Amino acid sequence: MTIKMHLSGWLVAFFLLNSGFVFAGGFKSKIITTSPVTITVPDDRFLKITNFTQEGGTERGVVRVNLSGDSGGAVNVLAATRIDLSTGINSQAFPEINNSVVIAGPADVRVAPVMGATLLITYKKEPNEGGGSEEATPTPIPIVSPTPAGTATPSATPSGSPTATPTPTP
């Protein structure tokens, strides 16, 4: 009995002190207050942002994506959901709905800090199944015509041949 209690105490201490063994399904969270956060998404991955919230501040925090490769360009793809509506222009607004976004690589995702606000972003990088190779042949799409190719013609088919039955004569 004492061995089991001793072992269970060590296991509890191991998991509490070793944060590397705590699993959250691959999700990571970052708090942004004074310095920007940049998340690099490689070509063979995509980034799934499931939570982006803001507490305080008057300006709205945004997730900005800088596309890598030939296309280039940058765009804001997600605005922070305000969880503290007591200040600023949204003080009388209804509670907001939390949004999420999926960003395919290659891309650099950047979240800049907002003066007087605390931002929280939760994300997960996942493999891009079948992505990253331009040599892959696409799956052929079957072409279906709404017009039938042939028309049915009604025809009479005999169900059998009649047989004669002899009748006796008096």
DSSP file with accessible surface (Angstrom, degrees, kcal/mol):
  #  RESIDUE AA STRUCTURE BP1 BP2  ACC     N-H-->O    O-->H-N    N-H-->O    O-->H-N    TCO  KAPPA ALPHA  PHI   PSI    X-CA   Y-CA   Z-CA
    1    1 A M     >        0   0  175      0, 0.0     4,-1.8     0, 0.0     5,-0.2   0.000 360.0 360.0 360.0 -41.4    0.0    0.0    0.0
    2    2 A T  H  >  +     0   0  113      1,-0.2     4,-2.3     2,-0.2     5,-0.2   0.826 360.0  56.2 -70.2 -30.0    2.8    2.5    0.8
    3    3 A I  H  > S+     0   0  134      2,-0.2     4,-2.7     1,-0.2     5,-0.2   0.924 107.6  48.3 -66.9 -42.1    4.6    1.7   -2.4
    4    4 A K  H  > S+     0   0  163      1,-0.2     4,-2.5     2,-0.2     5,-0.2   0.914 113.4  47.1 -63.7 -41.6    1.5    2.6   -4.4
    5    5 A M  H  X S+     0   0  119     -4,-1.8     4,-1.9     2,-0.2    -1,-0.2   0.906 113.0  49.1 -66.9 -39.9    1.1    5.9   -2.5
    6    6 A H  H  X S+     0   0  124     -4,-2.3     4,-1.8     2,-0.2    -2,-0.2   0.925 113.4  46.7 -64.9 -43.5    4.7    6.7   -2.9
    7    7 A L  H  X S+     0   0  105     -4,-2.7     4,-2.2     1,-0.2    -2,-0.2   0.914 111.2  51.0 -66.3 -42.6    4.6    6.0   -6.7
    8    8 A S  H  X S+     0   0   61     -4,-2.5     4,-2.4     1,-0.2    -1,-0.2   0.881 107.9  53.5 -66.0 -34.4    1.4    8.0   -7.2
    9    9 A G  H  X S+     0   0   41     -4,-1.9     4,-2.3    -5,-0.2    -1,-0.2   0.917 109.5  48.1 -64.3 -40.9    2.9   11.0   -5.3
   10   10 A W  H  X S+     0   0  162     -4,-1.8     4,-2.6     2,-0.2    -2,-0.2   0.889 111.0  51.2 -65.7 -40.0    6.0   10.9   -7.7
   11   11 A L  H  X S+     0   0   87     -4,-2.2     4,-2.3     2,-0.2     5,-0.2   0.925 110.5  48.1 -64.1 -43.0    3.7   10.7  -10.7
   12   12 A V  H  X S+     0   0   87     -4,-2.4     4,-2.1     1,-0.2     5,-0.2   0.945 113.9  46.8 -62.8 -45.2    1.7   13.7   -9.6
   13   13 A A  H  X S+     0   0   38     -4,-2.3     4,-2.3    -5,-0.2     5,-0.3   0.914 110.5  53.9 -63.7 -39.4    4.8   15.7   -8.9
   14   14 A F  H  X S+     0   0   92     -4,-2.6     4,-1.7     1,-0.2    -1,-0.2   0.940 112.1  42.6 -61.3 -46.8    6.3   14.7  -12.3
   15   15 A F  H  < S+     0   0   99     -4,-2.3    -1,-0.2     1,-0.2    -2,-0.2   0.841 115.6  49.2 -72.7 -31.3    3.3   15.9  -14.2
   16   16 A L  H  < S+     0   0  139     -4,-2.1    -1,-0.2    -5,-0.2    -2,-0.2   0.881 118.2  38.3 -74.0 -36.1    2.9   19.1  -12.2
   17   17 A L  H  < S+     0   0  152     -4,-2.3     2,-0.9    -5,-0.2    -2,-0.2   0.700 107.7  66.4 -88.8 -20.4    6.6   20.1  -12.5
   18   18 A N    ><  +     0   0   56     -4,-1.7     3,-1.3    -5,-0.3    -1,-0.2  -0.810  55.7 178.1-106.5  94.8    7.2   18.9  -16.1
   19   19 A S  G >  S+     0   0  101     -2,-0.9     3,-1.2     1,-0.3    -1,-0.2   0.669  72.2  76.0 -71.4 -14.5    5.1   21.1  -18.4
   20   20 A G  G 3  S+     0   0   58      1,-0.2    -1,-0.3    -3,-0.1    -5,-0.1   0.707  92.5  53.5 -68.9 -17.9    6.4   19.4  -21.5
   21   21 A F  G <  S+     0   0   98     -3,-1.3     2,-0.6    -7,-0.2    -1,-0.2   0.401  82.2 103.5 -97.2   1.4    4.2   16.4  -20.8
   22   22 A V    <   -     0   0   98     -3,-1.2     2,-0.4    -4,-0.1    -3,-0.0  -0.766  59.2-157.6 -87.0 121.4    1.0   18.4  -20.6
   23   23 A F        +     0   0  175     -2,-0.6    -2,-0.1     1,-0.1    -3,-0.0  -0.840  25.7 172.8-104.1 137.8   -1.0   17.9  -23.7
   24   24 A A  S >  S-     0   0   67     -2,-0.4     3,-1.3     3,-0.1    -1,-0.1  -0.136  70.2 -87.2-128.0  32.4   -3.7   20.3  -25.0
   25   25 A G  T 3  S-     0   0   49      1,-0.2     3,-0.1    99,-0.0    -2,-0.1   0.772  82.8 -60.0  69.6  23.1   -4.3   18.6  -28.4
   26   26 A G  T 3  S+     0   0   51      1,-0.3    99,-0.4    98,-0.1    -1,-0.2   0.453  99.8 138.6  85.9  -1.9   -1.4   20.6  -30.0
   27   27 A F    <   -     0   0   70     -3,-1.3     2,-0.3    97,-0.1    -1,-0.3  -0.532  33.3-164.5 -78.7 144.2   -3.0   24.0  -29.3
   28   28 A K  E     -A  123   0A 128     95,-3.0    95,-2.7    -2,-0.2     2,-0.4  -0.959   3.3-156.2-125.3 148.1   -0.8   26.9  -28.1
   29   29 A S  E     -A  122   0A  76     -2,-0.3     2,-0.4    93,-0.2    93,-0.2  -0.966   7.6-172.1-124.9 141.8   -1.9   30.2  -26.5
   30   30 A K  E     -A  121   0A  92     91,-2.4    91,-2.3    -2,-0.4     2,-0.5  -0.995  15.0-144.3-132.5 141.6    0.1   33.5  -26.4
   31   31 A I  E     -A  120   0A 119     -2,-0.4     2,-0.5    89,-0.2    89,-0.2  -0.893  14.9-160.1-104.2 130.1   -0.6   36.7  -24.6
   32   32 A I  E     +A  119   0A   1     87,-2.8    87,-2.6    -2,-0.5    82,-0.2  -0.951  34.4 134.7-115.1 118.8    0.2   39.9  -26.4
   33   33 A T  S    S-     0   0   69     -2,-0.5    84,-0.2     2,-0.3    83,-0.2   0.629  81.6  -2.2-125.9 -49.2    0.7   43.1  -24.4
   34   34 A T  S    S+     0   0  120      1,-0.2    -2,-0.1    79,-0.1    81,-0.0   0.660 119.7  50.0-123.2 -25.8    3.8   45.0  -25.5
   35   35 A S  S    S-     0   0   75     77,-0.1    -2,-0.3     1,-0.0    -1,-0.2  -0.920  81.9-109.6-121.1 146.3    5.7   43.1  -28.2
   36   36 A P        -     0   0   57      0, 0.0     2,-0.4     0, 0.0    76,-0.2  -0.265  23.4-137.3 -69.9 157.4    4.3   41.6  -31.4
   37   37 A V  E     -E  111   0B  22     74,-2.3    74,-2.7    -7,-0.1     2,-0.5  -0.966  15.3-166.7-115.5 131.3    3.9   37.8  -32.0
   38   38 A T  E     -E  110   0B  83     -2,-0.4     2,-0.5    72,-0.2    72,-0.2  -0.982   1.5-167.3-120.2 129.4    4.9   36.3  -35.4
   39   39 A I  E     -E  109   0B   7     70,-3.2    70,-3.2    -2,-0.5     2,-0.5  -0.972  11.8-148.4-116.6 120.4    3.9   32.7  -36.3
   40   40 A T  E     -E  108   0B  79     -2,-0.5    68,-0.2    68,-0.2    65,-0.1  -0.780   7.6-162.0 -92.2 127.7    5.6   31.2  -39.3
   41   41 A V  E     -E  107   0B   2     66,-3.2    66,-2.0    -2,-0.5     6,-0.1  -0.937  14.2-143.8-110.1 111.3    3.4   28.7  -41.3
   42   42 A P    >   -     0   0   55      0, 0.0     3,-1.5     0, 0.0    63,-0.3  -0.157  28.3 -99.7 -68.8 172.2    5.5   26.5  -43.6
   43   43 A D  T 3  S+     0   0   79      1,-0.3    62,-0.2    62,-0.2    89,-0.1   0.828 120.6  50.3 -61.8 -34.0    4.4   25.3  -47.0
   44   44 A D  T 3  S+     0   0   88     88,-0.1    84,-2.8    60,-0.1     2,-0.3   0.241 108.0  62.0 -94.8  17.8    3.3   21.9  -45.8
   45   45 A R  E <   -B  127   0A  90     -3,-1.5    60,-2.1    82,-0.3     2,-0.3  -0.863  60.8-150.4-133.6 166.3    1.2   23.1  -42.9
   46   46 A F  E     -BC 126 104A  45     80,-2.4    80,-2.6    -2,-0.3     2,-0.5  -0.967  17.4-131.0-135.9 156.1   -1.8   25.3  -42.1
   47   47 A L  E     -BC 125 103A   0     56,-3.3    56,-3.1    -2,-0.3     2,-0.6  -0.919  13.2-162.5-110.2 128.2   -2.6   27.4  -39.1
   48   48 A K  E     -BC 124 102A  79     76,-2.8    76,-1.5    -2,-0.5     2,-0.6  -0.940   3.6-164.8-113.7 111.1   -6.0   27.1  -37.3
   49   49 A I  E     +BC 123 101A   0     52,-2.9    52,-1.8    -2,-0.6    74,-0.2  -0.864  14.7 169.7 -96.3 120.0   -6.8   30.0  -35.0
   50   50 A T  E     +     0   0A  46     72,-1.9     2,-0.3    -2,-0.6    73,-0.2   0.575  64.0  28.8-107.1 -13.1   -9.7   29.1  -32.7
   51   51 A N  E     +B  122   0A  35     71,-1.3    71,-2.6     2,-0.0     2,-0.3  -0.956  49.9 164.0-152.6 129.0   -9.6   32.0  -30.2
   52   52 A F  E     +B  121   0A   1     -2,-0.3    29,-2.8    47,-0.2     2,-0.3  -0.827  22.2 166.5-145.4 101.0   -8.5   35.7  -30.5
   53   53 A T  E     -Bd 120  81A  17     67,-2.4    67,-2.3    -2,-0.3     2,-0.4  -0.809  20.5-154.5-120.8 161.0   -9.8   37.9  -27.7
   54   54 A Q  E     -Bd 119  82A   1     27,-2.5    29,-2.7    -2,-0.3    30,-0.7  -0.999   3.5-167.8-137.5 135.4   -9.1   41.4  -26.4
   55   55 A E  E     -B  118   0A 103     63,-2.3    63,-2.4    -2,-0.4    30,-0.1  -0.989  62.0 -12.5-123.3 122.2   -9.5   42.9  -23.0
   56   56 A G  E    S+B  117   0A  13     -2,-0.5    61,-0.2    28,-0.4    28,-0.1  -0.182  81.3  95.5  84.9-179.0   -9.2   46.7  -22.7
   57   57 A G        -     0   0   13     59,-0.7    -1,-0.2    60,-0.1    59,-0.1   0.093  65.4-117.1  78.8 162.1   -7.9   49.3  -25.2
   58   58 A T  S    S+     0   0  105     57,-0.5    31,-0.3    30,-0.1     2,-0.2   0.689  90.3  70.8-107.7 -28.8   -9.8   51.4  -27.6
   59   59 A E  S    S-     0   0  135     56,-0.3     2,-0.4    29,-0.1    55,-0.0  -0.552  86.5-112.8 -85.2 158.0   -8.4   50.1  -30.9
   60   60 A R        -     0   0   86     -2,-0.2     2,-0.2    22,-0.0    -3,-0.1  -0.753  24.1-128.5 -93.8 132.9   -9.2   46.6  -32.2
   61   61 A G        -     0   0    1     -2,-0.4    19,-2.9    53,-0.1     2,-0.3  -0.501  29.4-166.2 -75.2 146.4   -6.5   44.0  -32.4
   62   62 A V  E     -F   79   0B  49     50,-0.3    50,-0.6    17,-0.2     2,-0.6  -0.957  24.1-128.7-134.9 154.4   -6.1   42.2  -35.7
   63   63 A V  E     -FG  78 111B   0     15,-2.7    14,-2.7    -2,-0.3    15,-1.0  -0.916  30.4-162.7 -98.8 122.3   -4.4   39.1  -37.1
   64   64 A R  E     -FG  76 110B 103     46,-2.7    46,-3.1    -2,-0.6     2,-0.5  -0.918   3.4-155.5-112.3 132.0   -2.4   40.1  -40.2
   65   65 A V  E     -FG  75 109B   4     10,-3.1    10,-2.0    -2,-0.4     2,-0.6  -0.926   4.5-164.3-111.9 124.2   -1.2   37.6  -42.8
   66   66 A N  E     -FG  74 108B  57     42,-3.0    42,-2.6    -2,-0.5     2,-0.3  -0.941  22.2-139.6-102.3 113.2    1.9   38.2  -45.0
   67   67 A L  E     - G   0 107B  73      6,-2.2    40,-0.2    -2,-0.6     2,-0.2  -0.543  13.7-149.0 -76.5 136.7    1.8   35.7  -47.8
   68   68 A S        +     0   0   43     38,-1.5     3,-0.4    -2,-0.3     4,-0.3  -0.522  55.5  31.7 -95.2 168.1    5.1   34.2  -48.8
   69   69 A G  S    S-     0   0   63      1,-0.2     3,-0.1    -2,-0.2    -2,-0.0  -0.497 114.7 -24.9  88.9-154.4    6.1   33.0  -52.3
   70   70 A D  S    S+     0   0  171      1,-0.2    -1,-0.2    -2,-0.2    -3,-0.0   0.843 130.3  54.9 -68.9 -36.9    5.0   34.4  -55.6
   71   71 A S  S    S+     0   0   96     -3,-0.4    -1,-0.2     1,-0.1    -2,-0.1   0.885  78.6 169.9 -71.1 -38.2    1.7   35.9  -54.6
   72   72 A G        +     0   0   26     -4,-0.3    -5,-0.1     1,-0.1    -4,-0.1  -0.063  16.5 115.5  59.2-164.0    3.1   38.1  -51.8
   73   73 A G        -     0   0   57     -6,-0.1    -6,-2.2    -7,-0.1     2,-0.3  -0.041  51.4-118.6  90.5 165.3    0.8   40.7  -50.2
   74   74 A A  E     +F   66   0B  43     -8,-0.2     2,-0.3     2,-0.0    -8,-0.2  -0.994  27.4 172.3-144.3 146.8   -0.6   41.2  -46.7
   75   75 A V  E     -F   65   0B  79    -10,-2.0   -10,-3.1    -2,-0.3     2,-0.5  -0.994  35.8-114.2-154.6 148.0   -4.1   41.4  -45.3
   76   76 A N  E     +F   64   0B  81     -2,-0.3   -12,-0.2   -12,-0.2     3,-0.1  -0.775  34.6 173.2 -81.7 126.7   -6.0   41.5  -42.0
   77   77 A V  E     +     0   0B  55    -14,-2.7     2,-0.3    -2,-0.5   -13,-0.1   0.596  58.3  26.6-113.0 -15.4   -7.9   38.2  -41.7
   78   78 A L  E     -F   63   0B  15    -15,-1.0   -15,-2.7    23,-0.0     2,-0.3  -0.975  59.3-150.8-153.7 133.4   -9.4   38.3  -38.2
   79   79 A A  E     -F   62   0B  48     -2,-0.3    20,-0.3   -17,-0.2   -17,-0.2  -0.815  35.8-102.2-101.8 146.7  -10.4   41.0  -35.6
   80   80 A A        -     0   0    1    -19,-2.9     2,-0.6    -2,-0.3   -27,-0.3  -0.352  28.2-123.1 -67.8 144.3  -10.2   40.3  -31.9
   81   81 A T  E     -d   53   0A  11    -29,-2.8   -27,-2.5    18,-0.1     2,-0.4  -0.781  27.4-130.9 -86.2 122.6  -13.4   39.6  -30.0
   82   82 A R  E     +d   54   0A   8     -2,-0.6    14,-0.5   -29,-0.2   -27,-0.2  -0.620  27.8 177.5 -78.2 128.7  -13.8   42.1  -27.2
   83   83 A I  S    S+     0   0  102    -29,-2.7     2,-0.5    -2,-0.4   -28,-0.2   0.527  73.1  57.8-105.8  -9.7  -14.5   40.5  -23.9
   84   84 A D        +     0   0   45    -30,-0.7     3,-0.5   -28,-0.1   -28,-0.4  -0.902  57.5 169.2-121.6  99.2  -14.5   43.8  -21.9
   85   85 A L        +     0   0   33     -2,-0.5     8,-0.2     1,-0.2    -1,-0.1   0.148  51.2  98.3 -97.5  19.9  -17.1   46.1  -23.4
   86   86 A S  S    S+     0   0   84      6,-0.1     2,-0.3     0, 0.0    -1,-0.2   0.618  82.4  44.9 -84.6 -10.2  -17.1   48.6  -20.5
   87   87 A T  S    S+     0   0   60     -3,-0.5     3,-0.5   -30,-0.1   -31,-0.1  -0.879  94.5  15.1-130.1 160.6  -14.7   51.1  -22.3
   88   88 A G  S >  S-     0   0   34     -2,-0.3     3,-1.3     1,-0.2   -30,-0.1  -0.186 107.6 -36.1  80.7-166.5  -14.4   52.6  -25.8
   89   89 A I  T 3  S+     0   0  155    -31,-0.3     3,-0.4     1,-0.3    -1,-0.2   0.754 132.7  57.9 -68.8 -23.2  -16.8   52.8  -28.7
   90   90 A N  T >   +     0   0   34     -3,-0.5     3,-1.4     1,-0.2    -1,-0.3   0.196  68.7 114.7 -92.8  18.5  -18.2   49.3  -28.0
   91   91 A S  T <  S+     0   0   50     -3,-1.3    -1,-0.2     1,-0.3    -2,-0.1   0.790  84.9  35.0 -65.3 -25.7  -19.3   50.1  -24.4
   92   92 A Q  T 3  S+     0   0  177     -3,-0.4    -1,-0.3     2,-0.0    -2,-0.1   0.320  95.7 114.9-107.8   8.7  -23.0   49.7  -25.2
   93   93 A A  S <  S-     0   0   45     -3,-1.4     3,-0.1    -8,-0.2    -8,-0.1  -0.334  70.4-104.3 -80.1 159.6  -22.7   46.9  -27.7
   94   94 A F        -     0   0  183      1,-0.2    -1,-0.1    -2,-0.1    -2,-0.0  -0.372  54.9 -75.9 -71.6 160.3  -24.1   43.4  -27.4
   95   95 A P        -     0   0  113      0, 0.0     2,-0.2     0, 0.0    -1,-0.2  -0.273  56.8-121.1 -57.6 144.5  -21.6   40.6  -26.5
   96   96 A E        -     0   0   57    -14,-0.5     2,-0.4    -3,-0.1   -15,-0.1  -0.500  12.9-118.3 -91.4 159.5  -19.6   39.6  -29.5
   97   97 A I        -     0   0  141     -2,-0.2     2,-0.3     1,-0.0    -1,-0.0  -0.809  29.5-121.7 -96.0 133.8  -19.4   36.2  -31.3
   98   98 A N        -     0   0   71     -2,-0.4     2,-0.2   -17,-0.1   -45,-0.1  -0.564  30.3-160.4 -77.3 133.6  -15.9   34.6  -31.3
   99   99 A N        -     0   0   92     -2,-0.3     2,-0.3   -20,-0.3   -47,-0.2  -0.678   5.1-159.0-107.7 166.4  -14.6   33.8  -34.8
  100  100 A S        -     0   0   81     -2,-0.2     2,-0.3   -49,-0.1   -50,-0.2  -0.924   3.8-162.6-139.4 166.0  -11.9   31.5  -36.1
  101  101 A V  E     -C   49   0A  32    -52,-1.8   -52,-2.9    -2,-0.3     2,-0.4  -0.991  12.7-144.7-150.2 151.0   -9.8   31.3  -39.2
  102  102 A V  E     -C   48   0A  88     -2,-0.3     2,-0.5   -54,-0.2   -54,-0.2  -0.988  17.1-166.8-119.1 129.1   -7.7   28.7  -41.1
  103  103 A I  E     -C   47   0A  13    -56,-3.1   -56,-3.3    -2,-0.4     2,-0.3  -0.969  10.4-144.6-121.3 123.0   -4.5   30.0  -42.9
  104  104 A A  E     -C   46   0A  61     -2,-0.5   -58,-0.2   -58,-0.2   -63,-0.1  -0.615  36.5 -80.5 -85.8 144.8   -2.7   27.8  -45.4
  105  105 A G  S    S+     0   0   13    -60,-2.1   -62,-0.2    -2,-0.3    27,-0.1  -0.344  95.0  63.3 -82.6 164.5    1.1   28.1  -45.6
  106  106 A P  S    S+     0   0   49      0, 0.0   -38,-1.5     0, 0.0     2,-0.3   0.475  84.4 113.5 -83.2 135.9    3.5   29.4  -46.6
  107  107 A A  E     -EG  41  67B   1    -66,-2.0   -66,-3.2   -40,-0.2     2,-0.5  -0.983  57.9-131.5-161.0 157.4    2.6   32.6  -44.6
  108  108 A D  E     -EG  40  66B  53    -42,-2.6   -42,-3.0    -2,-0.3     2,-0.5  -0.985  24.1-158.2-115.4 120.1    3.8   34.7  -41.8
  109  109 A V  E     -EG  39  65B   0    -70,-3.2   -70,-3.2    -2,-0.5     2,-0.4  -0.858  12.2-172.7-102.1 129.3    1.0   35.6  -39.3
  110  110 A R  E     -EG  38  64B 102    -46,-3.1   -46,-2.7    -2,-0.5     2,-0.5  -0.979  15.8-169.9-129.4 134.7    1.6   38.6  -37.1
  111  111 A V  E     -EG  37  63B   1    -74,-2.7   -74,-2.3    -2,-0.4   -48,-0.1  -0.979  15.9-156.3-121.6 115.3   -0.4   40.0  -34.2
  112  112 A A        -     0   0   41    -50,-0.6   -50,-0.3    -2,-0.5   -77,-0.1  -0.632  24.3-105.5 -89.3 148.3    0.7   43.5  -33.2
  113  113 A P        -     0   0   45      0, 0.0     2,-0.4     0, 0.0   -80,-0.1  -0.317  26.8-137.6 -69.7 156.6    0.0   44.8  -29.6
  114  114 A V    >   -     0   0   12      3,-0.3     3,-2.2   -82,-0.2   -53,-0.1  -0.968  28.7-103.3-116.9 133.0   -2.7   47.3  -28.9
  115  115 A M  T 3  S+     0   0  172     -2,-0.4   -57,-0.5     1,-0.3   -56,-0.3  -0.317 104.0   1.9 -58.5 123.5   -2.1   50.2  -26.6
  116  116 A G  T 3  S+     0   0   69      1,-0.2   -59,-0.7   -83,-0.2     2,-0.3   0.584 112.6 106.3  78.0  11.1   -3.8   49.5  -23.2
  117  117 A A  E <   - B   0  56A   6     -3,-2.2     2,-0.5   -84,-0.2    -3,-0.3  -0.867  59.3-143.9-123.9 156.3   -5.1   46.1  -24.2
  118  118 A T  E     - B   0  55A  61    -63,-2.4   -63,-2.3    -2,-0.3     2,-0.4  -0.987  21.7-163.3-116.1 122.3   -4.3   42.5  -23.5
  119  119 A L  E     -AB  32  54A   0    -87,-2.6   -87,-2.8    -2,-0.5     2,-0.4  -0.838   4.9-164.6-106.1 144.3   -4.7   40.1  -26.5
  120  120 A L  E     -AB  31  53A  52    -67,-2.3   -67,-2.4    -2,-0.4     2,-0.4  -0.997   6.3-175.6-128.2 127.1   -5.0   36.3  -26.3
  121  121 A I  E     -AB  30  52A   0    -91,-2.3   -91,-2.4    -2,-0.4     2,-0.4  -0.981   5.9-167.7-123.7 134.2   -4.5   34.1  -29.3
  122  122 A T  E     +AB  29  51A  20    -71,-2.6   -72,-1.9    -2,-0.4   -71,-1.3  -0.992  22.5 157.7-120.6 128.5   -5.0   30.3  -29.4
  123  123 A Y  E     -AB  28  49A  13    -95,-2.7   -95,-3.0    -2,-0.4     2,-0.3  -0.917  27.6-153.8-147.4 167.7   -3.8   28.4  -32.4
  124  124 A K  E     - B   0  48A  53    -76,-1.5   -76,-2.8    -2,-0.3     2,-0.5  -0.981  13.5-142.2-147.5 132.7   -2.7   25.0  -33.7
  125  125 A K  E     - B   0  47A  84    -99,-0.4   -78,-0.2    -2,-0.3    -2,-0.0  -0.852  27.5-178.8 -94.0 131.3   -0.4   24.1  -36.7
  126  126 A E  E     - B   0  46A  48    -80,-2.6   -80,-2.4    -2,-0.5     2,-0.1  -0.918  32.5 -93.6-128.8 155.1   -1.6   21.0  -38.6
  127  127 A P  E     - B   0  45A  64      0, 0.0     2,-1.1     0, 0.0   -82,-0.3  -0.382  31.6-128.7 -67.6 143.7   -0.2   19.1  -41.5
  128  128 A N    >   -     0   0   53    -84,-2.8     3,-2.0     3,-0.1     2,-0.2  -0.803  26.2-141.4 -93.5  95.0   -1.5   20.1  -44.9
  129  129 A E  T 3  S-     0   0  163     -2,-1.1     3,-0.1     1,-0.3   -84,-0.0  -0.401  82.3  -1.3 -61.8 121.1   -2.6   16.7  -46.3
  130  130 A G  T 3  S+     0   0   73      1,-0.3     3,-0.4    -2,-0.2    -1,-0.3   0.508 109.1 119.4  80.0   1.6   -1.7   16.6  -50.0
  131  131 A G    <   +     0   0   28     -3,-2.0    -1,-0.3     1,-0.2     3,-0.1  -0.433  44.2  49.7 -95.2 171.3   -0.4   20.1  -50.1
  132  132 A G  S    S+     0   0   42    -89,-0.1     2,-0.5   -27,-0.1    -1,-0.2   0.307  87.2  91.6  90.1 -11.4    3.0   21.5  -50.9
  133  133 A S        -     0   0   69     -3,-0.4     3,-0.4     1,-0.1    -1,-0.1  -0.970  47.2-172.3-121.6 127.8    3.5   19.7  -54.2
  134  134 A E  S    S+     0   0  192     -2,-0.5    -1,-0.1     1,-0.2    -3,-0.0   0.518  81.7  69.8 -89.5  -7.5    2.5   21.3  -57.5
  135  135 A E        +     0   0  186      2,-0.1    -1,-0.2     0, 0.0     2,-0.1   0.536  69.8 114.1 -87.1  -8.0    3.3   18.1  -59.4
  136  136 A A        -     0   0   62     -3,-0.4    -3,-0.0    -6,-0.1     0, 0.0  -0.421  69.8-124.3 -66.5 137.1    0.3   16.2  -57.9
  137  137 A T        -     0   0  128     -2,-0.1    -1,-0.1     1,-0.1    -2,-0.1  -0.670  26.8-120.2 -83.0 134.5   -2.3   15.3  -60.5
  138  138 A P        -     0   0  115      0, 0.0    -1,-0.1     0, 0.0     3,-0.0  -0.336  30.2 -98.7 -72.3 154.5   -5.7   16.5  -59.6
  139  139 A T        -     0   0  124      1,-0.1     2,-0.1    -2,-0.0     0, 0.0  -0.571  45.5-112.4 -70.9 128.0   -8.6   14.1  -59.2
  140  140 A P        -     0   0  115      0, 0.0    -1,-0.1     0, 0.0    -3,-0.0  -0.381  24.2-135.3 -65.6 140.2  -10.6   14.1  -62.5
  141  141 A I        -     0   0  147     -2,-0.1     2,-0.1    -3,-0.0     0, 0.0  -0.849  20.1-125.0 -96.2 122.6  -14.1   15.5  -62.2
  142  142 A P        -     0   0  108      0, 0.0     2,-0.6     0, 0.0    -1,-0.0  -0.452  18.5-136.5 -68.5 139.8  -16.8   13.4  -63.9
  143  143 A I        -     0   0  167     -2,-0.1     2,-0.5     2,-0.0     0, 0.0  -0.876  20.4-168.3-100.3 120.7  -18.8   15.3  -66.4
  144  144 A V        -     0   0  125     -2,-0.6     3,-0.0     2,-0.0     0, 0.0  -0.933   9.3-148.4-113.3 127.7  -22.5   14.6  -66.1
  145  145 A S        -     0   0   80     -2,-0.5     4,-0.1     1,-0.1    -2,-0.0  -0.802   7.9-149.0 -94.9 134.5  -24.9   15.7  -68.8
  146  146 A P  S    S+     0   0  127      0, 0.0    -1,-0.1     0, 0.0    -2,-0.0   0.703  81.8  79.7 -74.5 -15.8  -28.5   16.6  -67.8
  147  147 A T  S    S-     0   0   99      1,-0.0    -2,-0.1     2,-0.0     2,-0.0  -0.799  88.1-122.5 -92.7 125.8  -29.7   15.4  -71.3
  148  148 A P        -     0   0  103      0, 0.0    -1,-0.0     0, 0.0     3,-0.0  -0.332  12.5-133.2 -65.7 149.3  -30.1   11.7  -71.6
  149  149 A A  S    S+     0   0  116     -4,-0.1     2,-0.3     1,-0.0    -2,-0.0   0.853  83.7  18.4 -73.1 -35.3  -28.0   10.1  -74.4
  150  150 A G  S    S-     0   0   55      0, 0.0     2,-0.4     0, 0.0    -1,-0.0  -0.859  71.5-129.7-132.5 166.1  -30.9    7.9  -75.8
  151  151 A T        -     0   0  126     -2,-0.3     2,-0.3    -3,-0.0    -2,-0.0  -0.931  24.1-118.0-119.0 146.6  -34.6    7.8  -75.6
  152  152 A A        -     0   0  101     -2,-0.4     0, 0.0     1,-0.0     0, 0.0  -0.627  23.8-156.2 -82.6 134.4  -36.7    4.8  -74.8
  153  153 A T        -     0   0  117     -2,-0.3     2,-0.1     2,-0.0    -1,-0.0  -0.961  17.3-127.1-112.4 124.7  -39.2    3.6  -77.5
  154  154 A P        +     0   0  124      0, 0.0     2,-0.3     0, 0.0     0, 0.0  -0.429  34.6 175.2 -69.6 138.9  -42.2    1.6  -76.5
  155  155 A S        -     0   0  102     -2,-0.1     2,-0.4     2,-0.0    -2,-0.0  -0.996  29.5-120.9-142.8 148.9  -42.6   -1.7  -78.4
  156  156 A A        -     0   0  104     -2,-0.3     0, 0.0     0, 0.0     0, 0.0  -0.740  25.2-168.6 -90.7 131.3  -45.0   -4.6  -78.1
  157  157 A T        -     0   0  115     -2,-0.4     2,-0.1     2,-0.0    -2,-0.0  -0.976  26.0-116.4-119.3 131.4  -43.5   -7.9  -77.3
  158  158 A P        -     0   0  121      0, 0.0     3,-0.1     0, 0.0     0, 0.0  -0.428  14.2-151.0 -65.8 141.0  -45.6  -11.1  -77.6
  159  159 A S        -     0   0  135      1,-0.3     2,-0.3    -2,-0.1    -2,-0.0   0.540  69.0 -40.1 -89.3  -7.8  -46.0  -12.8  -74.3
  160  160 A G        -     0   0   54      2,-0.0    -1,-0.3     0, 0.0     0, 0.0  -0.905  69.2 -80.5 164.1 172.1  -46.4  -16.2  -75.9
  161  161 A S        -     0   0  105     -2,-0.3     2,-0.1    -3,-0.1     0, 0.0  -0.813  45.3-114.4-100.4 140.6  -48.0  -18.0  -78.9
  162  162 A P        -     0   0  131      0, 0.0     2,-0.4     0, 0.0    -1,-0.0  -0.415  27.5-146.4 -70.7 145.5  -51.7  -18.9  -78.9
  163  163 A T        -     0   0  121     -2,-0.1     2,-0.4     2,-0.0     0, 0.0  -0.906  10.1-128.8-112.9 140.6  -52.4  -22.6  -78.9
  164  164 A A        -     0   0  100     -2,-0.4     0, 0.0     0, 0.0     0, 0.0  -0.707  15.6-154.6 -88.6 137.0  -55.5  -24.1  -80.7
  165  165 A T        -     0   0  113     -2,-0.4     2,-0.1     0, 0.0    -2,-0.0  -0.933  19.8-123.1-110.2 128.7  -57.6  -26.5  -78.7
  166  166 A P        -     0   0  125      0, 0.0     0, 0.0     0, 0.0     0, 0.0  -0.450  19.5-149.7 -71.8 142.4  -59.6  -29.0  -80.7
  167  167 A T        -     0   0  121     -2,-0.1     2,-0.1     0, 0.0     0, 0.0  -0.954  18.4-120.3-111.0 131.1  -63.4  -29.1  -80.2
  168  168 A P        -     0   0  124      0, 0.0     0, 0.0     0, 0.0     0, 0.0  -0.422  22.6-142.6 -69.6 143.1  -65.3  -32.3  -80.6
  169  169 A T              0   0  131     -2,-0.1     0, 0.0     1,-0.1     0, 0.0  -0.865 360.0 360.0-104.5 143.7  -68.0  -32.4  -83.3
  170  170 A P              0   0  180      0, 0.0    -1,-0.1     0, 0.0     0, 0.0  -0.128 360.0 360.0 -82.8 360.0  -71.4  -34.3  -82.8
